[in-house]
Amino acid sequence: MMRGKTIIVTGANSGIGRATAVELLRRQARVIMACRSQERAEQAAQEIRQEAGPEQGELLVKLLDLASLGSVRSFCDEIIKEEPRIDVLINNAGIYQCPYTKTEDGFEMQFGVNHLGHFLLTHLLLDLLKRSAPSRIVVVSSKLYKYADINFDDLNSEQSYDKAFAYGRSKLANLLFTLELGRRLEGTGVTVNALTPGIVRTNLGRHVYIPFLVKPLFSLVSWAFFRTPEHGAQTSIYLACSPDVEGVQGKCFADCHEEELLPKATDEEVAKKLWDISEVMVGISA
């Protein structure tokens, strides 16, 4: 049970985030849905309350557009003003293989939303999380990190853009962020861990082109082999709630067990460099 705990879930109106919110509400947590569409989030909130059943916790909706650093700052200002504590921050929201577009601040969309938006969000809420210790940060990554790398000469994909590579890079950035943040949080009472949820049936792939004639077959295959959002959310819930991971720092999990990562996701030097550059990109460097 999570009674008395306040938990922020980004992108909680659909997919894994929605399934995570349902289960946390069921466990009587106070859940803040941080979503970019107030209308879609309010509609999802009604359904989530119905699914969570009796004796549920409290569910709130707040506007957060991770493609806008201004929106991230406004959201955090509101949280710091209104919330005495935050027990868990779940960085769940993501955009997947979209055509080349830029965020409000001029960043490639996938890197901007999946990495930089959450980077700034976490930074701005860190003092509150430290005051709320023991507290946790959960970062949703993807096994597709394996097919990308961090090209510091073209982080914004201005020289070339491959939407699959760009997604993988943003998910690798999530893992490197977790590694470096874990190092920085030692001894604070705040832990950060990442997870890879596997292939889940969500609307994340809405930008992926599937030929019309293949769509029925793809739907059949996805129902047969892809995980449900509820299954995909299990490791997020585990990292948010389980006493088994108390004090565990800077690791990555899959299926509620620690996962061994490729060396490129555990490179401390690259993680530190990405952190420093990310600070400059979002405007928080000294």
Backbone torsions as a table, in degrees:
resi	resn	phi	psi	omega
1	MET	NA	148.7	-177.4
2	MET	-123.2	29.1	-179.2
3	ARG	-58.9	133.5	179.6
4	GLY	87.1	-4.7	179.6
5	LYS	-96.5	136.7	175.8
6	THR	-104.8	126.4	-174.1
7	ILE	-129.5	128.1	174.5
8	ILE	-97.0	129.7	175.0
9	VAL	-123.1	115.8	177.0
10	THR	-80.2	144.2	-179.7
11	GLY	63.7	41.8	-173.0
12	ALA	-87.3	4.8	-177.0
13	ASN	-90.0	-7.1	-179.7
14	SER	-154.5	165.3	172.0
15	GLY	58.4	-139.1	-177.5
16	ILE	-62.1	-39.3	-179.8
17	GLY	-61.6	-41.6	178.8
18	ARG	-64.8	-45.7	179.5
19	ALA	-63.2	-36.5	176.8
20	THR	-64.0	-45.0	-179.9
21	ALA	-61.7	-41.8	179.5
22	VAL	-58.2	-49.6	-175.7
23	GLU	-68.3	-38.4	178.5
24	LEU	-66.6	-39.0	177.5
25	LEU	-64.7	-39.9	177.1
26	ARG	-59.8	-33.8	179.6
27	ARG	-85.7	11.3	173.2
28	GLN	71.9	24.6	173.7
29	ALA	-75.8	162.8	170.6
30	ARG	-96.7	108.3	-170.8
31	VAL	-106.1	127.4	175.2
32	ILE	-105.1	112.6	176.4
33	MET	-81.9	115.5	-180.0
34	ALA	-104.0	104.6	-170.2
35	CYS	-134.4	154.8	-176.3
36	ARG	-86.0	-17.3	176.8
37	SER	-116.1	111.5	180.0
38	GLN	-60.3	-41.8	-176.7
39	GLU	-64.0	-49.6	-179.4
40	ARG	-65.5	-36.8	-179.6
41	ALA	-67.5	-41.2	179.4
42	GLU	-64.5	-40.1	178.3
43	GLN	-64.5	-44.9	178.5
44	ALA	-63.7	-37.5	-178.8
45	ALA	-61.0	-40.1	177.8
46	GLN	-60.3	-45.1	-179.4
47	GLU	-67.6	-40.2	-179.9
48	ILE	-61.9	-42.6	179.2
49	ARG	-61.7	-39.2	179.1
50	GLN	-66.5	-41.1	-177.6
51	GLU	-72.5	-29.8	-174.9
52	ALA	-70.2	-21.5	175.8
53	GLY	79.7	-169.4	-175.8
54	PRO	-71.0	164.4	177.2
55	GLU	53.1	42.2	179.8
56	GLN	-89.5	171.8	178.3
57	GLY	-82.1	-151.3	-178.0
58	GLU	-112.3	139.7	-178.1
59	LEU	-123.0	126.2	178.9
60	LEU	-123.1	151.3	176.5
61	VAL	-116.2	130.5	176.0
62	LYS	-134.5	146.1	-176.8
63	LEU	-80.0	127.5	176.1
64	LEU	-148.1	114.7	175.0
65	ASP	-108.4	105.9	-176.5
66	LEU	-70.7	-9.3	175.3
67	ALA	-86.1	6.0	178.8
68	SER	-135.4	113.8	179.1
69	LEU	-63.7	-30.4	176.2
70	GLY	-63.3	-41.9	177.9
71	SER	-65.0	-40.9	178.0
72	VAL	-60.1	-45.0	-179.9
73	ARG	-65.3	-41.2	178.7
74	SER	-62.8	-43.9	178.7
75	PHE	-59.4	-47.8	-177.7
76	CYS	-66.6	-38.8	176.0
77	ASP	-57.1	-43.9	-178.9
78	GLU	-66.1	-44.7	179.8
79	ILE	-61.7	-47.1	-177.6
80	ILE	-63.8	-35.5	180.0
81	LYS	-71.9	-38.0	-170.1
82	GLU	-99.7	-25.9	-172.5
83	GLU	-106.2	122.6	177.5
84	PRO	-71.1	-22.3	-179.7
85	ARG	-155.4	154.7	169.6
86	ILE	-129.8	121.4	-177.5
87	ASP	-90.7	-35.5	-179.8
88	VAL	-143.1	134.4	171.4
89	LEU	-114.8	119.8	179.3
90	ILE	-109.3	107.5	179.4
91	ASN	-84.3	87.1	-171.2
92	ASN	-106.2	-34.8	-172.0
93	ALA	-58.5	147.3	177.9
94	GLY	-162.0	158.7	173.9
95	ILE	-122.5	142.1	-167.7
96	TYR	-126.8	119.4	171.8
97	GLN	49.1	47.2	177.2
98	CYS	-81.1	159.0	172.8
99	PRO	-59.4	162.6	-176.8
100	TYR	-64.6	114.3	174.5
101	THR	-141.7	165.5	-179.6
102	LYS	-118.2	152.3	175.0
103	THR	-73.2	173.6	177.8
104	GLU	-54.6	-30.4	-176.6
105	ASP	-96.2	6.3	174.2
106	GLY	90.8	15.5	178.2
107	PHE	-95.4	148.6	172.6
108	GLU	-54.3	135.0	-165.7
109	MET	-57.9	-46.7	-176.2
110	GLN	-67.9	-42.7	178.0
111	PHE	-68.1	-37.9	-178.5
112	GLY	-66.9	-44.9	-178.2
113	VAL	-80.1	-52.0	-171.5
114	ASN	-70.6	-33.9	-179.5
115	HIS	-109.6	-62.7	-169.8
116	LEU	-65.5	-40.3	179.1
117	GLY	-60.3	-46.0	178.6
118	HIS	-70.3	-32.3	177.2
119	PHE	-59.5	-48.9	179.6
120	LEU	-68.0	-42.5	179.0
121	LEU	-54.8	-49.6	-178.6
122	THR	-64.0	-43.5	179.1
123	HIS	-57.3	-45.4	-175.3
124	LEU	-73.0	-23.8	-179.8
125	LEU	-97.7	-0.4	-172.5
126	LEU	-63.8	-41.1	179.5
127	ASP	-62.3	-41.7	178.5
128	LEU	-65.7	-40.7	176.9
129	LEU	-62.7	-39.8	178.2
130	LYS	-65.6	-39.6	177.8
131	ARG	-68.7	-21.3	-178.3
132	SER	-94.4	2.6	-173.5
133	ALA	-55.6	144.9	3.4
134	PRO	-74.8	129.6	-178.4
135	SER	-137.0	169.5	-173.2
136	ARG	-137.3	149.6	170.9
137	ILE	-121.5	131.5	-179.3
138	VAL	-120.5	128.1	-175.8
139	VAL	-117.1	120.3	179.7
140	VAL	-88.4	115.0	178.5
141	SER	-109.5	-149.3	-179.5
142	SER	-162.3	148.4	176.4
143	LYS	-65.7	-13.0	178.4
144	LEU	-70.1	-4.5	173.3
145	TYR	-57.9	-26.1	-175.3
146	LYS	-62.6	-23.9	-172.9
147	TYR	-101.0	20.1	-178.5
148	ALA	-141.7	172.4	172.0
149	ASP	-146.3	174.0	-179.7
150	ILE	-97.9	109.7	177.1
151	ASN	-99.1	99.7	-176.1
152	PHE	-66.6	-16.9	178.7
153	ASP	-81.8	-12.9	-178.4
154	ASP	-150.3	52.6	180.0
155	LEU	-61.1	-27.2	-176.4
156	ASN	-94.2	7.5	177.2
157	SER	55.7	37.6	-179.4
158	GLU	-85.6	-24.4	178.2
159	GLN	-81.7	-39.0	176.6
160	SER	-157.1	152.3	-178.4
161	TYR	-136.3	121.5	170.6
162	ASP	-123.2	118.4	-169.8
163	LYS	-64.7	-33.8	178.9
164	ALA	-70.7	-43.9	177.8
165	PHE	-62.2	-42.0	-178.0
166	ALA	-63.3	-38.5	176.8
167	TYR	-64.5	-49.3	179.6
168	GLY	-57.8	-39.2	178.9
169	ARG	-64.9	-40.7	179.5
170	SER	-64.8	-32.9	179.6
171	LYS	-77.3	-32.2	171.6
172	LEU	-65.7	-39.6	177.3
173	ALA	-60.8	-38.2	175.8
174	ASN	-57.6	-42.8	-178.0
175	LEU	-70.2	-40.5	178.0
176	LEU	-68.0	-35.6	174.9
177	PHE	-61.7	-44.9	179.0
178	THR	-61.4	-42.5	179.5
179	LEU	-60.7	-51.0	-177.0
180	GLU	-70.6	-40.4	178.7
181	LEU	-64.4	-39.5	177.4
182	GLY	-58.2	-41.6	178.0
183	ARG	-62.5	-42.3	-178.0
184	ARG	-71.6	-23.9	-176.0
185	LEU	-92.6	-0.9	-179.5
186	GLU	-53.3	129.4	175.9
187	GLY	82.9	2.5	-177.6
188	THR	-93.8	-14.9	-173.9
189	GLY	86.2	0.2	175.8
190	VAL	-107.4	130.8	176.7
191	THR	-114.0	153.5	174.8
192	VAL	-134.2	131.3	175.9
193	ASN	-141.7	152.2	-178.9
194	ALA	-109.0	171.2	176.0
195	LEU	-150.3	155.9	170.8
196	THR	-119.3	116.8	-171.2
197	PRO	-83.1	-6.2	-175.1
198	GLY	84.4	-174.3	-178.2
199	ILE	-85.5	116.4	-171.8
200	VAL	-119.5	143.7	176.6
201	ARG	-77.4	97.1	176.8
202	THR	-137.5	178.5	176.8
203	ASN	-86.8	12.2	-179.7
204	LEU	-59.8	-33.3	-177.0
205	GLY	-87.4	24.4	-175.7
206	ARG	-65.1	-20.6	-179.9
207	HIS	-90.9	-2.8	-178.1
208	VAL	-84.4	126.3	-178.3
209	TYR	-79.4	125.3	174.5
210	ILE	-123.6	120.2	-178.6
211	PRO	-53.6	144.6	-174.7
212	PHE	-53.3	-44.8	-175.6
213	LEU	-69.8	-22.0	-177.2
214	VAL	-89.6	-18.0	-173.3
215	LYS	-55.6	-45.1	179.1
216	PRO	-59.1	-40.8	179.1
217	LEU	-66.2	-43.1	179.3
218	PHE	-60.5	-42.8	179.3
219	SER	-61.0	-42.6	179.7
220	LEU	-63.4	-45.9	-179.6
221	VAL	-63.5	-42.2	-178.1
222	SER	-64.9	-39.9	178.1
223	TRP	-67.3	-32.7	-177.8
224	ALA	-78.0	-39.2	-169.0
225	PHE	-116.6	-23.1	-178.4
226	PHE	-81.1	152.5	178.7
227	ARG	-77.6	152.6	171.2
228	THR	-73.3	157.5	174.9
229	PRO	-56.4	-35.4	179.1
230	GLU	-62.2	-42.7	177.1
231	HIS	-66.9	-43.5	-179.3
232	GLY	-63.3	-26.2	-176.7
233	ALA	-83.9	-9.5	-171.7
234	GLN	-59.5	-39.0	-178.2
235	THR	-74.3	-33.2	173.6
236	SER	-59.6	-46.1	-179.0
237	ILE	-65.3	-42.0	178.2
238	TYR	-58.1	-48.2	-178.3
239	LEU	-69.1	-27.4	179.1
240	ALA	-78.2	-31.8	-167.1
241	CYS	-116.9	-32.5	-165.9
242	SER	-72.5	135.5	173.0
243	PRO	-68.3	-16.4	-178.9
244	ASP	-61.9	-27.2	-176.5
245	VAL	-106.0	14.0	177.4
246	GLU	-60.5	124.8	179.4
247	GLY	84.3	-8.8	177.9
248	VAL	-73.2	134.9	-168.5
249	GLN	-134.2	128.4	168.6
250	GLY	72.2	23.5	-177.7
251	LYS	-104.6	173.5	175.0
252	CYS	-124.7	141.1	-176.3
253	PHE	-124.1	152.1	171.5
254	ALA	-143.2	135.5	-178.2
255	ASP	51.6	39.9	175.9
256	CYS	64.5	21.5	174.4
257	HIS	-131.5	150.3	179.1
258	GLU	-62.6	137.8	-175.6
259	GLU	-109.9	138.2	175.8
260	GLU	-83.8	126.5	-176.6
261	LEU	-99.6	158.3	173.5
262	LEU	-66.2	153.5	-178.0
263	PRO	-54.2	-31.8	-178.2
264	LYS	-67.2	-18.5	178.5
265	ALA	-94.0	-3.3	179.6
266	THR	-123.4	18.4	-179.4
267	ASP	-80.2	104.9	-174.5
268	GLU	-64.7	-34.2	-180.0
269	GLU	-67.0	-44.8	178.1
270	VAL	-65.9	-39.7	179.4
271	ALA	-60.8	-42.6	179.9
272	LYS	-66.6	-42.7	179.5
273	LYS	-64.2	-43.5	178.7
274	LEU	-62.7	-39.5	178.3
275	TRP	-59.5	-49.6	-177.0
276	ASP	-61.4	-42.7	-179.8
277	ILE	-68.6	-39.3	178.9
278	SER	-62.4	-38.9	176.6
279	GLU	-58.1	-44.9	179.6
280	VAL	-65.4	-43.6	-176.8
281	MET	-62.2	-38.5	-178.4
282	VAL	-94.3	-0.9	172.1
283	GLY	81.9	34.1	178.4
284	ILE	-119.7	11.4	179.3
285	SER	-75.4	155.5	-178.1
286	ALA	-70.3	NA	NA
